[in-house]
Amino acid sequence: MKDGLFKNYTKRFNILDENIRELAVKYAEEHYRKNQCSKEEALERGIVKAEMENRKI
């Protein structure tokens, strides 16, 4: 993630569990590329999707 698309958002990712963080980055990158949204929106959607998957919602 250091050289990734969301490298400027490390503070936001640091509060997450390591497993959630990896999934959130993956989902955020996918969402950003597919939906042409802002990085912030993609980041939030990625985090939510990873959290929901982790909790099996």
C-alpha positions as a printed NumPy array, in Angstrom:
array([[  0.   ,   0.   ,   0.   ],
       [  2.948,   2.365,   0.445],
       [  3.205,   2.997,  -3.288],
       [ -0.449,   2.364,  -4.013],
       [ -3.285,   4.569,  -5.039],
       [ -4.234,   5.353,  -1.43 ],
       [ -0.786,   6.024,   0.028],
       [ -1.911,   9.453,   1.301],
       [ -4.651,   7.844,   3.396],
       [ -2.48 ,   5.749,   5.694],
       [ -3.853,   7.441,   8.819],
       [ -7.339,   6.283,   7.858],
       [ -6.159,   2.725,   7.221],
       [ -4.013,   2.498,  10.354],
       [ -7.06 ,   2.399,  12.601],
       [ -8.276,  -0.798,  10.927],
       [ -7.383,  -4.391,  11.652],
       [ -4.651,  -5.71 ,   9.373],
       [ -7.018,  -8.181,   7.678],
       [ -9.667,  -5.513,   7.155],
       [ -7.045,  -3.069,   5.885],
       [ -5.866,  -5.398,   3.127],
       [ -9.406,  -6.103,   1.951],
       [-10.403,  -2.45 ,   2.197],
       [ -7.511,  -1.353,  -0.001],
       [ -8.32 ,  -4.041,  -2.536],
       [-12.003,  -3.111,  -2.677],
       [-11.283,   0.632,  -2.728],
       [ -8.9  ,   0.276,  -5.668],
       [-11.437,  -1.824,  -7.565],
       [-14.242,   0.634,  -6.853],
       [-12.113,   3.647,  -7.803],
       [-11.118,   2.166, -11.147],
       [-14.564,   0.848, -12.109],
       [-16.807,   3.696, -10.979],
       [-14.743,   6.838, -11.616],
       [-15.487,   8.257,  -8.18 ],
       [-13.285,  10.226,  -5.797],
       [-10.588,   8.466,  -3.816],
       [-12.379,   9.354,  -0.605],
       [-15.62 ,   7.743,  -1.755],
       [-13.818,   4.649,  -2.996],
       [-11.949,   4.413,   0.296],
       [-15.095,   4.606,   2.398],
       [-16.901,   2.077,   0.236],
       [-13.923,  -0.272,   0.389],
       [-13.779,  -0.057,   4.169],
       [-17.519,  -0.652,   4.526],
       [-17.439,  -3.645,   2.188],
       [-14.463,  -5.173,   4.022],
       [-16.104,  -4.622,   7.424],
       [-19.377,  -6.15 ,   6.245],
       [-17.603,  -9.149,   4.778],
       [-15.641,  -9.645,   7.981],
       [-18.843,  -9.594,  10.032],
       [-20.655, -11.763,   7.473],
       [-23.419,  -9.248,   6.941]])
